[in-house]
Amino acid sequence: MAGVGVTWCTWLEQGRPINTSVQVLDAVARTLCLDSVEKAHLYRLADVPAVPSSAGQWAMPPGLPMILEQVSPLPAALLTAKYDVLTHNDAYRAVPRFCR
């Protein structure tokens, strides 16, 4: 799904000298749903000095807070692929944690 072959992944895991672009590393990180720490480790494996600072940052679309509030009194939240809560409305905040 990331557009790389099994051989490339094997060589990366074995620490072989492979030349790869930031775009390929980002595609692998997205496909594997890596968090920032895991993505930094992937970059170290590929011998890329650092994850670009813009990578992994999320900007909230301008209308999203309004949409979340308009669905009240229903709880609503925006989640990542790993179910981390990025933002939520007041109704979601009121739901007891054991129900989430």
Distance bins in CASP14 RR format, pairs under 12 A and 6 or more apart:
PFRMAT RR
TARGET T0000
AUTHOR 0000-0000-0000
RMODE 2
METHOD distances of the structure
MODEL  1
1 9 0 0 0 0 0 1 0 0 0 0 0
1 27 0 0 0 0 1 0 0 0 0 0 0
1 28 0 0 0 0 1 0 0 0 0 0 0
1 29 0 0 0 0 0 1 0 0 0 0 0
1 30 0 0 0 0 1 0 0 0 0 0 0
1 31 1 0 1 0 0 0 0 0 0 0 0
1 32 0 0 0 0 1 0 0 0 0 0 0
1 33 0 0 0 0 0 1 0 0 0 0 0
2 8 0 0 0 0 1 0 0 0 0 0 0
2 9 0 0 0 0 1 0 0 0 0 0 0
2 12 0 0 0 0 0 1 0 0 0 0 0
2 20 0 0 0 0 0 1 0 0 0 0 0
2 23 0 0 0 0 0 1 0 0 0 0 0
2 24 1 0 0 1 0 0 0 0 0 0 0
2 25 0 0 0 0 1 0 0 0 0 0 0
2 26 0 0 0 0 1 0 0 0 0 0 0
2 27 1 0 1 0 0 0 0 0 0 0 0
2 28 1 0 1 0 0 0 0 0 0 0 0
2 29 0 0 0 0 1 0 0 0 0 0 0
2 30 1 0 0 1 0 0 0 0 0 0 0
2 31 1 1 0 0 0 0 0 0 0 0 0
2 32 1 0 0 1 0 0 0 0 0 0 0
2 33 0 0 0 0 0 1 0 0 0 0 0
2 34 0 0 0 0 0 1 0 0 0 0 0
2 42 0 0 0 0 0 1 0 0 0 0 0
3 9 0 0 0 0 0 1 0 0 0 0 0
3 20 0 0 0 0 0 1 0 0 0 0 0
3 23 0 0 0 0 0 1 0 0 0 0 0
3 24 1 0 0 1 0 0 0 0 0 0 0
3 25 0 0 0 0 0 1 0 0 0 0 0
3 26 0 0 0 0 0 1 0 0 0 0 0
3 27 1 0 0 1 0 0 0 0 0 0 0
3 28 0 0 0 0 1 0 0 0 0 0 0
3 30 0 0 0 0 0 1 0 0 0 0 0
3 31 0 0 0 0 1 0 0 0 0 0 0
4 10 0 0 0 0 0 1 0 0 0 0 0
4 11 0 0 0 0 0 1 0 0 0 0 0
4 12 0 0 0 0 1 0 0 0 0 0 0
4 18 0 0 0 0 1 0 0 0 0 0 0
4 20 0 0 0 0 1 0 0 0 0 0 0
4 21 0 0 0 0 0 1 0 0 0 0 0
4 23 0 0 0 0 0 1 0 0 0 0 0
4 24 1 0 0 1 0 0 0 0 0 0 0
4 25 0 0 0 0 1 0 0 0 0 0 0
4 26 0 0 0 0 0 1 0 0 0 0 0
4 27 1 0 0 1 0 0 0 0 0 0 0
4 28 1 0 0 1 0 0 0 0 0 0 0
4 29 0 0 0 0 0 1 0 0 0 0 0
4 30 0 0 0 0 0 1 0 0 0 0 0
4 31 0 0 0 0 1 0 0 0 0 0 0
4 32 0 0 0 0 0 1 0 0 0 0 0
4 42 0 0 0 0 0 1 0 0 0 0 0
4 46 0 0 0 0 0 1 0 0 0 0 0
5 11 0 0 0 0 1 0 0 0 0 0 0
5 12 0 0 0 0 0 1 0 0 0 0 0
5 18 0 0 0 0 0 1 0 0 0 0 0
5 20 0 0 0 0 0 1 0 0 0 0 0
5 24 0 0 0 0 0 1 0 0 0 0 0
5 27 0 0 0 0 0 1 0 0 0 0 0
5 28 0 0 0 0 0 1 0 0 0 0 0
5 31 0 0 0 0 0 1 0 0 0 0 0
6 12 0 0 0 0 0 1 0 0 0 0 0
6 13 0 0 0 0 0 1 0 0 0 0 0
7 13 0 0 0 0 0 1 0 0 0 0 0
7 14 0 0 0 0 0 1 0 0 0 0 0
7 16 0 0 0 0 1 0 0 0 0 0 0
7 18 0 0 0 0 1 0 0 0 0 0 0
8 14 0 0 0 0 0 1 0 0 0 0 0
8 15 0 0 0 0 0 1 0 0 0 0 0
8 16 0 0 0 0 1 0 0 0 0 0 0
8 18 1 0 0 1 0 0 0 0 0 0 0
8 19 0 0 0 0 0 1 0 0 0 0 0
8 20 1 0 0 1 0 0 0 0 0 0 0
8 21 0 0 0 0 0 1 0 0 0 0 0
8 24 0 0 0 0 1 0 0 0 0 0 0
8 25 0 0 0 0 0 1 0 0 0 0 0
8 27 0 0 0 0 0 1 0 0 0 0 0
8 28 0 0 0 0 1 0 0 0 0 0 0
8 45 0 0 0 0 0 1 0 0 0 0 0
8 46 0 0 0 0 0 1 0 0 0 0 0
9 15 0 0 0 0 0 1 0 0 0 0 0
9 16 0 0 0 0 0 1 0 0 0 0 0
9 18 0 0 0 0 1 0 0 0 0 0 0
9 20 0 0 0 0 0 1 0 0 0 0 0
9 24 0 0 0 0 0 1 0 0 0 0 0
9 25 0 0 0 0 0 1 0 0 0 0 0
9 27 0 0 0 0 0 1 0 0 0 0 0
9 28 1 0 0 1 0 0 0 0 0 0 0
9 31 0 0 0 0 0 1 0 0 0 0 0
9 32 0 0 0 0 0 1 0 0 0 0 0
9 42 0 0 0 0 0 1 0 0 0 0 0
9 45 0 0 0 0 0 1 0 0 0 0 0
9 46 0 0 0 0 0 1 0 0 0 0 0
10 16 0 0 0 0 1 0 0 0 0 0 0
10 18 0 0 0 0 0 1 0 0 0 0 0
10 45 0 0 0 0 0 1 0 0 0 0 0
11 17 0 0 0 0 1 0 0 0 0 0 0
11 18 1 0 1 0 0 0 0 0 0 0 0
11 19 0 0 0 0 0 1 0 0 0 0 0
11 20 0 0 0 0 1 0 0 0 0 0 0
11 45 0 0 0 0 0 1 0 0 0 0 0
11 46 0 0 0 0 0 1 0 0 0 0 0
11 47 0 0 0 0 0 1 0 0 0 0 0
12 18 1 0 0 1 0 0 0 0 0 0 0
12 19 0 0 0 0 0 1 0 0 0 0 0
12 20 1 0 0 1 0 0 0 0 0 0 0
12 24 0 0 0 0 0 1 0 0 0 0 0
12 25 0 0 0 0 1 0 0 0 0 0 0
12 28 0 0 0 0 1 0 0 0 0 0 0
12 32 0 0 0 0 0 1 0 0 0 0 0
12 41 0 0 0 0 0 1 0 0 0 0 0
12 42 0 0 0 0 1 0 0 0 0 0 0
12 43 0 0 0 0 0 1 0 0 0 0 0
12 44 0 0 0 0 0 1 0 0 0 0 0
12 45 1 0 1 0 0 0 0 0 0 0 0
12 46 1 0 0 1 0 0 0 0 0 0 0
12 47 0 0 0 0 1 0 0 0 0 0 0
12 48 0 0 0 0 0 1 0 0 0 0 0
13 28 0 0 0 0 0 1 0 0 0 0 0
13 41 0 0 0 0 0 1 0 0 0 0 0
13 42 0 0 0 0 0 1 0 0 0 0 0
13 45 1 0 0 1 0 0 0 0 0 0 0
13 46 0 0 0 0 0 1 0 0 0 0 0
14 45 0 0 0 0 1 0 0 0 0 0 0
15 44 0 0 0 0 0 1 0 0 0 0 0
15 45 1 0 0 1 0 0 0 0 0 0 0
15 46 0 0 0 0 1 0 0 0 0 0 0
15 47 0 0 0 0 1 0 0 0 0 0 0
16 45 0 0 0 0 0 1 0 0 0 0 0
16 46 0 0 0 0 0 1 0 0 0 0 0
16 47 0 0 0 0 0 1 0 0 0 0 0
17 45 0 0 0 0 0 1 0 0 0 0 0
17 46 0 0 0 0 1 0 0 0 0 0 0
17 47 1 0 0 1 0 0 0 0 0 0 0
18 24 0 0 0 0 1 0 0 0 0 0 0
18 25 0 0 0 0 0 1 0 0 0 0 0
18 28 0 0 0 0 0 1 0 0 0 0 0
18 45 0 0 0 0 1 0 0 0 0 0 0
18 46 1 0 0 1 0 0 0 0 0 0 0
18 47 0 0 0 0 1 0 0 0 0 0 0
18 48 0 0 0 0 0 1 0 0 0 0 0
19 25 0 0 0 0 0 1 0 0 0 0 0
19 46 0 0 0 0 1 0 0 0 0 0 0
19 47 0 0 0 0 1 0 0 0 0 0 0
19 48 0 0 0 0 0 1 0 0 0 0 0
20 26 0 0 0 0 0 1 0 0 0 0 0
20 27 0 0 0 0 0 1 0 0 0 0 0
20 28 0 0 0 0 1 0 0 0 0 0 0
20 29 0 0 0 0 0 1 0 0 0 0 0
20 42 0 0 0 0 0 1 0 0 0 0 0
20 43 0 0 0 0 1 0 0 0 0 0 0
20 45 0 0 0 0 1 0 0 0 0 0 0
20 46 1 0 1 0 0 0 0 0 0 0 0
20 47 0 0 0 0 1 0 0 0 0 0 0
20 48 1 0 0 1 0 0 0 0 0 0 0
21 27 0 0 0 0 1 0 0 0 0 0 0
21 28 0 0 0 0 0 1 0 0 0 0 0
21 43 0 0 0 0 0 1 0 0 0 0 0
21 46 0 0 0 0 1 0 0 0 0 0 0
21 48 0 0 0 0 1 0 0 0 0 0 0
21 52 0 0 0 0 0 1 0 0 0 0 0
22 28 0 0 0 0 0 1 0 0 0 0 0
22 29 0 0 0 0 0 1 0 0 0 0 0
22 39 0 0 0 0 0 1 0 0 0 0 0
22 42 0 0 0 0 0 1 0 0 0 0 0
22 43 0 0 0 0 1 0 0 0 0 0 0
22 46 0 0 0 0 1 0 0 0 0 0 0
22 48 1 0 0 1 0 0 0 0 0 0 0
22 49 0 0 0 0 0 1 0 0 0 0 0
22 50 0 0 0 0 0 1 0 0 0 0 0
22 51 0 0 0 0 1 0 0 0 0 0 0
22 52 1 0 0 1 0 0 0 0 0 0 0
22 53 0 0 0 0 0 1 0 0 0 0 0
22 54 0 0 0 0 0 1 0 0 0 0 0
22 55 1 0 0 1 0 0 0 0 0 0 0
23 29 0 0 0 0 0 1 0 0 0 0 0
23 30 0 0 0 0 0 1 0 0 0 0 0
23 46 0 0 0 0 0 1 0 0 0 0 0
23 48 0 0 0 0 0 1 0 0 0 0 0
23 52 0 0 0 0 0 1 0 0 0 0 0
23 55 0 0 0 0 0 1 0 0 0 0 0
24 30 0 0 0 0 0 1 0 0 0 0 0
24 31 0 0 0 0 0 1 0 0 0 0 0
24 42 0 0 0 0 0 1 0 0 0 0 0
24 43 0 0 0 0 0 1 0 0 0 0 0
24 46 0 0 0 0 1 0 0 0 0 0 0
24 48 0 0 0 0 0 1 0 0 0 0 0
25 31 0 0 0 0 0 1 0 0 0 0 0
25 32 0 0 0 0 0 1 0 0 0 0 0
25 34 0 0 0 0 1 0 0 0 0 0 0
25 38 0 0 0 0 0 1 0 0 0 0 0
25 39 1 0 0 1 0 0 0 0 0 0 0
25 40 0 0 0 0 0 1 0 0 0 0 0
25 41 0 0 0 0 0 1 0 0 0 0 0
25 42 1 0 1 0 0 0 0 0 0 0 0
25 43 1 0 0 1 0 0 0 0 0 0 0
25 44 0 0 0 0 0 1 0 0 0 0 0
25 45 0 0 0 0 1 0 0 0 0 0 0
25 46 1 0 1 0 0 0 0 0 0 0 0
25 47 0 0 0 0 0 1 0 0 0 0 0
25 48 1 0 0 1 0 0 0 0 0 0 0
25 49 0 0 0 0 0 1 0 0 0 0 0
25 50 0 0 0 0 0 1 0 0 0 0 0
25 51 0 0 0 0 1 0 0 0 0 0 0
25 52 0 0 0 0 1 0 0 0 0 0 0
25 55 0 0 0 0 1 0 0 0 0 0 0
26 32 0 0 0 0 0 1 0 0 0 0 0
26 34 0 0 0 0 1 0 0 0 0 0 0
26 39 0 0 0 0 1 0 0 0 0 0 0
26 42 0 0 0 0 1 0 0 0 0 0 0
26 43 0 0 0 0 1 0 0 0 0 0 0
26 46 0 0 0 0 0 1 0 0 0 0 0
26 48 0 0 0 0 0 1 0 0 0 0 0
26 51 0 0 0 0 1 0 0 0 0 0 0
26 52 0 0 0 0 1 0 0 0 0 0 0
26 54 0 0 0 0 0 1 0 0 0 0 0
26 55 1 0 0 1 0 0 0 0 0 0 0
26 56 0 0 0 0 1 0 0 0 0 0 0
27 34 0 0 0 0 0 1 0 0 0 0 0
27 39 0 0 0 0 0 1 0 0 0 0 0
27 42 0 0 0 0 0 1 0 0 0 0 0
27 55 0 0 0 0 0 1 0 0 0 0 0
28 34 1 0 0 1 0 0 0 0 0 0 0
28 38 0 0 0 0 0 1 0 0 0 0 0
28 39 0 0 0 0 1 0 0 0 0 0 0
28 41 0 0 0 0 0 1 0 0 0 0 0
28 42 1 0 0 1 0 0 0 0 0 0 0
28 43 0 0 0 0 0 1 0 0 0 0 0
28 45 0 0 0 0 0 1 0 0 0 0 0
28 46 0 0 0 0 1 0 0 0 0 0 0
28 48 0 0 0 0 0 1 0 0 0 0 0
29 35 0 0 0 0 1 0 0 0 0 0 0
29 36 0 0 0 0 1 0 0 0 0 0 0
29 37 0 0 0 0 0 1 0 0 0 0 0
29 38 1 0 0 1 0 0 0 0 0 0 0
29 39 1 0 1 0 0 0 0 0 0 0 0
29 40 0 0 0 0 1 0 0 0 0 0 0
29 41 0 0 0 0 1 0 0 0 0 0 0
29 42 1 0 1 0 0 0 0 0 0 0 0
29 43 0 0 0 0 1 0 0 0 0 0 0
29 45 0 0 0 0 0 1 0 0 0 0 0
29 46 0 0 0 0 0 1 0 0 0 0 0
29 48 0 0 0 0 0 1 0 0 0 0 0
29 51 0 0 0 0 1 0 0 0 0 0 0
29 52 0 0 0 0 0 1 0 0 0 0 0
29 55 1 0 0 1 0 0 0 0 0 0 0
29 56 0 0 0 0 1 0 0 0 0 0 0
29 81 0 0 0 0 0 1 0 0 0 0 0
30 38 0 0 0 0 0 1 0 0 0 0 0
30 39 0 0 0 0 1 0 0 0 0 0 0
30 42 0 0 0 0 0 1 0 0 0 0 0
30 55 0 0 0 0 0 1 0 0 0 0 0
30 56 0 0 0 0 1 0 0 0 0 0 0
30 80 0 0 0 0 0 1 0 0 0 0 0
30 81 0 0 0 0 1 0 0 0 0 0 0
31 39 0 0 0 0 0 1 0 0 0 0 0
31 42 0 0 0 0 0 1 0 0 0 0 0
31 81 0 0 0 0 0 1 0 0 0 0 0
32 38 1 0 0 1 0 0 0 0 0 0 0
32 39 0 0 0 0 1 0 0 0 0 0 0
32 41 0 0 0 0 0 1 0 0 0 0 0
32 42 0 0 0 0 1 0 0 0 0 0 0
32 81 0 0 0 0 1 0 0 0 0 0 0
32 82 0 0 0 0 0 1 0 0 0 0 0
33 39 0 0 0 0 0 1 0 0 0 0 0
33 42 0 0 0 0 0 1 0 0 0 0 0
33 56 0 0 0 0 0 1 0 0 0 0 0
33 79 0 0 0 0 0 1 0 0 0 0 0
33 80 1 0 0 1 0 0 0 0 0 0 0
33 81 1 0 1 0 0 0 0 0 0 0 0
33 82 1 0 1 0 0 0 0 0 0 0 0
33 83 0 0 0 0 0 1 0 0 0 0 0
33 84 0 0 0 0 0 1 0 0 0 0 0
34 40 0 0 0 0 1 0 0 0 0 0 0
34 41 0 0 0 0 1 0 0 0 0 0 0
34 42 1 0 0 1 0 0 0 0 0 0 0
34 43 0 0 0 0 0 1 0 0 0 0 0
34 45 0 0 0 0 0 1 0 0 0 0 0
34 51 0 0 0 0 0 1 0 0 0 0 0
34 55 0 0 0 0 0 1 0 0 0 0 0
34 56 0 0 0 0 1 0 0 0 0 0 0
34 80 0 0 0 0 0 1 0 0 0 0 0
34 81 0 0 0 0 1 0 0 0 0 0 0
34 82 0 0 0 0 1 0 0 0 0 0 0
35 41 0 0 0 0 0 1 0 0 0 0 0
35 42 0 0 0 0 0 1 0 0 0 0 0
35 51 0 0 0 0 0 1 0 0 0 0 0
35 55 0 0 0 0 0 1 0 0 0 0 0
35 56 0 0 0 0 1 0 0 0 0 0 0
35 80 0 0 0 0 1 0 0 0 0 0 0
35 81 0 0 0 0 0 1 0 0 0 0 0
35 82 1 0 0 1 0 0 0 0 0 0 0
35 83 0 0 0 0 0 1 0 0 0 0 0
35 84 0 0 0 0 1 0 0 0 0 0 0
36 42 0 0 0 0 0 1 0 0 0 0 0
36 43 0 0 0 0 0 1 0 0 0 0 0
36 50 0 0 0 0 0 1 0 0 0 0 0
36 51 1 0 0 1 0 0 0 0 0 0 0
36 52 0 0 0 0 0 1 0 0 0 0 0
36 53 0 0 0 0 0 1 0 0 0 0 0
36 55 0 0 0 0 1 0 0 0 0 0 0
36 56 1 0 0 1 0 0 0 0 0 0 0
36 57 0 0 0 0 1 0 0 0 0 0 0
36 58 0 0 0 0 0 1 0 0 0 0 0
36 80 0 0 0 0 0 1 0 0 0 0 0
36 82 0 0 0 0 0 1 0 0 0 0 0
36 84 0 0 0 0 0 1 0 0 0 0 0
37 43 0 0 0 0 0 1 0 0 0 0 0
37 44 0 0 0 0 0 1 0 0 0 0 0
37 51 0 0 0 0 0 1 0 0 0 0 0
37 56 0 0 0 0 0 1 0 0 0 0 0
38 44 0 0 0 0 0 1 0 0 0 0 0
38 45 0 0 0 0 0 1 0 0 0 0 0
38 51 0 0 0 0 0 1 0 0 0 0 0
38 56 0 0 0 0 0 1 0 0 0 0 0
38 82 0 0 0 0 0 1 0 0 0 0 0
39 45 0 0 0 0 0 1 0 0 0 0 0
39 46 0 0 0 0 0 1 0 0 0 0 0
39 48 0 0 0 0 0 1 0 0 0 0 0
39 50 0 0 0 0 0 1 0 0 0 0 0
39 51 1 0 1 0 0 0 0 0 0 0 0
39 52 0 0 0 0 0 1 0 0 0 0 0
39 55 1 0 0 1 0 0 0 0 0 0 0
39 56 1 0 0 1 0 0 0 0 0 0 0
39 57 0 0 0 0 0 1 0 0 0 0 0
40 46 0 0 0 0 0 1 0 0 0 0 0
40 48 0 0 0 0 1 0 0 0 0 0 0
40 49 0 0 0 0 0 1 0 0 0 0 0
40 50 1 0 0 1 0 0 0 0 0 0 0
40 51 1 0 1 0 0 0 0 0 0 0 0
40 52 0 0 0 0 0 1 0 0 0 0 0
40 53 0 0 0 0 0 1 0 0 0 0 0
40 55 0 0 0 0 1 0 0 0 0 0 0
40 56 0 0 0 0 0 1 0 0 0 0 0
41 48 0 0 0 0 0 1 0 0 0 0 0
41 51 0 0 0 0 1 0 0 0 0 0 0
42 48 0 0 0 0 1 0 0 0 0 0 0
42 50 0 0 0 0 0 1 0 0 0 0 0
42 51 0 0 0 0 1 0 0 0 0 0 0
42 55 0 0 0 0 0 1 0 0 0 0 0
43 49 1 0 0 1 0 0 0 0 0 0 0
43 50 1 0 0 1 0 0 0 0 0 0 0
43 51 1 0 1 0 0 0 0 0 0 0 0
43 52 0 0 0 0 1 0 0 0 0 0 0
43 55 0 0 0 0 1 0 0 0 0 0 0
44 50 0 0 0 0 1 0 0 0 0 0 0
44 51 0 0 0 0 1 0 0 0 0 0 0
48 55 0 0 0 0 0 1 0 0 0 0 0
51 57 0 0 0 0 0 1 0 0 0 0 0
56 80 0 0 0 0 0 1 0 0 0 0 0
56 86 0 0 0 0 0 1 0 0 0 0 0
57 86 0 0 0 0 0 1 0 0 0 0 0
58 64 0 0 0 0 0 1 0 0 0 0 0
58 78 0 0 0 0 1 0 0 0 0 0 0
58 79 0 0 0 0 0 1 0 0 0 0 0
58 80 0 0 0 0 1 0 0 0 0 0 0
58 81 0 0 0 0 0 1 0 0 0 0 0
58 84 0 0 0 0 0 1 0 0 0 0 0
58 86 1 0 0 1 0 0 0 0 0 0 0
58 87 0 0 0 0 1 0 0 0 0 0 0
59 86 0 0 0 0 0 1 0 0 0 0 0
59 87 0 0 0 0 0 1 0 0 0 0 0
60 66 0 0 0 0 0 1 0 0 0 0 0
60 67 0 0 0 0 0 1 0 0 0 0 0
60 68 0 0 0 0 0 1 0 0 0 0 0
60 78 0 0 0 0 1 0 0 0 0 0 0
60 86 1 0 0 1 0 0 0 0 0 0 0
60 87 1 0 0 1 0 0 0 0 0 0 0
60 88 0 0 0 0 0 1 0 0 0 0 0
61 67 0 0 0 0 1 0 0 0 0 0 0
61 68 0 0 0 0 0 1 0 0 0 0 0
61 78 0 0 0 0 1 0 0 0 0 0 0
61 86 0 0 0 0 0 1 0 0 0 0 0
61 87 0 0 0 0 0 1 0 0 0 0 0
63 69 0 0 0 0 0 1 0 0 0 0 0
63 70 0 0 0 0 1 0 0 0 0 0 0
63 78 0 0 0 0 0 1 0 0 0 0 0
63 87 0 0 0 0 0 1 0 0 0 0 0
64 70 0 0 0 0 0 1 0 0 0 0 0
64 71 0 0 0 0 0 1 0 0 0 0 0
64 76 0 0 0 0 0 1 0 0 0 0 0
64 77 0 0 0 0 0 1 0 0 0 0 0
64 78 1 0 0 1 0 0 0 0 0 0 0
64 86 0 0 0 0 1 0 0 0 0 0 0
64 87 1 0 0 1 0 0 0 0 0 0 0
64 88 0 0 0 0 0 1 0 0 0 0 0
64 89 0 0 0 0 0 1 0 0 0 0 0
65 71 0 0 0 0 0 1 0 0 0 0 0
65 72 0 0 0 0 0 1 0 0 0 0 0
65 76 0 0 0 0 0 1 0 0 0 0 0
65 78 0 0 0 0 0 1 0 0 0 0 0
65 86 0 0 0 0 0 1 0 0 0 0 0
65 87 1 0 0 1 0 0 0 0 0 0 0
65 88 0 0 0 0 0 1 0 0 0 0 0
65 89 0 0 0 0 1 0 0 0 0 0 0
65 90 0 0 0 0 0 1 0 0 0 0 0
66 72 0 0 0 0 0 1 0 0 0 0 0
66 76 0 0 0 0 0 1 0 0 0 0 0
66 87 0 0 0 0 0 1 0 0 0 0 0
66 89 0 0 0 0 0 1 0 0 0 0 0
67 74 0 0 0 0 0 1 0 0 0 0 0
67 76 0 0 0 0 1 0 0 0 0 0 0
67 77 0 0 0 0 0 1 0 0 0 0 0
67 78 0 0 0 0 1 0 0 0 0 0 0
67 87 0 0 0 0 0 1 0 0 0 0 0
67 88 0 0 0 0 0 1 0 0 0 0 0
67 89 0 0 0 0 1 0 0 0 0 0 0
68 74 0 0 0 0 1 0 0 0 0 0 0
68 75 0 0 0 0 1 0 0 0 0 0 0
68 76 1 0 1 0 0 0 0 0 0 0 0
68 77 1 0 0 1 0 0 0 0 0 0 0
68 78 1 0 0 1 0 0 0 0 0 0 0
68 85 0 0 0 0 0 1 0 0 0 0 0
68 86 0 0 0 0 0 1 0 0 0 0 0
68 87 1 0 0 1 0 0 0 0 0 0 0
68 88 1 0 0 1 0 0 0 0 0 0 0
68 89 1 0 1 0 0 0 0 0 0 0 0
68 90 0 0 0 0 1 0 0 0 0 0 0
68 91 0 0 0 0 1 0 0 0 0 0 0
68 92 0 0 0 0 1 0 0 0 0 0 0
68 93 0 0 0 0 0 1 0 0 0 0 0
69 75 0 0 0 0 0 1 0 0 0 0 0
69 76 0 0 0 0 1 0 0 0 0 0 0
69 87 0 0 0 0 0 1 0 0 0 0 0
69 88 0 0 0 0 0 1 0 0 0 0 0
69 89 1 0 1 0 0 0 0 0 0 0 0
69 90 1 0 0 1 0 0 0 0 0 0 0
69 91 0 0 0 0 1 0 0 0 0 0 0
69 92 0 0 0 0 0 1 0 0 0 0 0
69 93 0 0 0 0 0 1 0 0 0 0 0
70 76 0 0 0 0 1 0 0 0 0 0 0
70 89 0 0 0 0 1 0 0 0 0 0 0
70 90 0 0 0 0 0 1 0 0 0 0 0
70 91 0 0 0 0 0 1 0 0 0 0 0
71 77 0 0 0 0 0 1 0 0 0 0 0
71 78 0 0 0 0 0 1 0 0 0 0 0
71 88 0 0 0 0 0 1 0 0 0 0 0
71 89 1 0 0 1 0 0 0 0 0 0 0
71 90 0 0 0 0 0 1 0 0 0 0 0
71 91 1 0 0 1 0 0 0 0 0 0 0
71 92 0 0 0 0 1 0 0 0 0 0 0
72 88 0 0 0 0 0 1 0 0 0 0 0
72 89 1 0 1 0 0 0 0 0 0 0 0
72 90 1 0 0 1 0 0 0 0 0 0 0
72 91 1 0 1 0 0 0 0 0 0 0 0
72 92 0 0 0 0 1 0 0 0 0 0 0
72 93 0 0 0 0 0 1 0 0 0 0 0
72 94 0 0 0 0 1 0 0 0 0 0 0
73 89 0 0 0 0 1 0 0 0 0 0 0
73 90 0 0 0 0 1 0 0 0 0 0 0
73 91 1 0 1 0 0 0 0 0 0 0 0
73 92 0 0 0 0 0 1 0 0 0 0 0
73 94 0 0 0 0 1 0 0 0 0 0 0
73 95 0 0 0 0 0 1 0 0 0 0 0
74 88 0 0 0 0 0 1 0 0 0 0 0
74 89 0 0 0 0 1 0 0 0 0 0 0
74 90 0 0 0 0 0 1 0 0 0 0 0
74 91 1 0 0 1 0 0 0 0 0 0 0
74 92 0 0 0 0 1 0 0 0 0 0 0
74 94 0 0 0 0 0 1 0 0 0 0 0
74 95 0 0 0 0 0 1 0 0 0 0 0
75 85 0 0 0 0 0 1 0 0 0 0 0
75 88 1 0 0 1 0 0 0 0 0 0 0
75 89 1 0 0 1 0 0 0 0 0 0 0
75 90 0 0 0 0 1 0 0 0 0 0 0
75 91 1 0 1 0 0 0 0 0 0 0 0
75 92 1 1 0 0 0 0 0 0 0 0 0
75 93 0 0 0 0 1 0 0 0 0 0 0
75 94 1 0 0 1 0 0 0 0 0 0 0
75 95 1 0 1 0 0 0 0 0 0 0 0
75 96 0 0 0 0 0 1 0 0 0 0 0
75 99 0 0 0 0 1 0 0 0 0 0 0
75 100 0 0 0 0 1 0 0 0 0 0 0
76 85 0 0 0 0 0 1 0 0 0 0 0
76 86 0 0 0 0 0 1 0 0 0 0 0
76 87 0 0 0 0 1 0 0 0 0 0 0
76 88 1 0 0 1 0 0 0 0 0 0 0
76 89 1 0 1 0 0 0 0 0 0 0 0
76 90 0 0 0 0 1 0 0 0 0 0 0
76 91 1 0 0 1 0 0 0 0 0 0 0
76 92 1 0 1 0 0 0 0 0 0 0 0
76 93 0 0 0 0 0 1 0 0 0 0 0
76 94 0 0 0 0 0 1 0 0 0 0 0
76 95 0 0 0 0 0 1 0 0 0 0 0
77 83 0 0 0 0 1 0 0 0 0 0 0
77 84 0 0 0 0 0 1 0 0 0 0 0
77 85 1 0 1 0 0 0 0 0 0 0 0
77 86 1 0 0 1 0 0 0 0 0 0 0
77 87 1 0 0 1 0 0 0 0 0 0 0
77 88 1 1 0 0 0 0 0 0 0 0 0
77 89 1 0 0 1 0 0 0 0 0 0 0
77 90 0 0 0 0 0 1 0 0 0 0 0
77 91 0 0 0 0 1 0 0 0 0 0 0
77 92 1 0 1 0 0 0 0 0 0 0 0
77 93 0 0 0 0 1 0 0 0 0 0 0
77 95 0 0 0 0 1 0 0 0 0 0 0
77 100 0 0 0 0 1 0 0 0 0 0 0
78 84 0 0 0 0 1 0 0 0 0 0 0
78 85 1 0 0 1 0 0 0 0 0 0 0
78 86 1 0 1 0 0 0 0 0 0 0 0
78 87 1 0 1 0 0 0 0 0 0 0 0
78 88 1 0 0 1 0 0 0 0 0 0 0
78 89 0 0 0 0 1 0 0 0 0 0 0
78 92 0 0 0 0 1 0 0 0 0 0 0
79 85 1 0 1 0 0 0 0 0 0 0 0
79 86 1 0 0 1 0 0 0 0 0 0 0
79 87 0 0 0 0 1 0 0 0 0 0 0
79 88 0 0 0 0 1 0 0 0 0 0 0
79 92 0 0 0 0 0 1 0 0 0 0 0
79 100 0 0 0 0 0 1 0 0 0 0 0
80 86 1 0 0 1 0 0 0 0 0 0 0
80 87 0 0 0 0 0 1 0 0 0 0 0
83 100 0 0 0 0 1 0 0 0 0 0 0
85 92 0 0 0 0 1 0 0 0 0 0 0
85 93 0 0 0 0 0 1 0 0 0 0 0
85 95 0 0 0 0 0 1 0 0 0 0 0
85 97 0 0 0 0 0 1 0 0 0 0 0
85 100 0 0 0 0 1 0 0 0 0 0 0
86 92 0 0 0 0 0 1 0 0 0 0 0
87 93 0 0 0 0 0 1 0 0 0 0 0
88 94 0 0 0 0 0 1 0 0 0 0 0
88 95 0 0 0 0 1 0 0 0 0 0 0
88 100 0 0 0 0 1 0 0 0 0 0 0
89 95 0 0 0 0 0 1 0 0 0 0 0
91 99 0 0 0 0 0 1 0 0 0 0 0
91 100 0 0 0 0 0 1 0 0 0 0 0
92 99 0 0 0 0 0 1 0 0 0 0 0
92 100 1 0 0 1 0 0 0 0 0 0 0
93 100 0 0 0 0 0 1 0 0 0 0 0
94 100 0 0 0 0 0 1 0 0 0 0 0
END
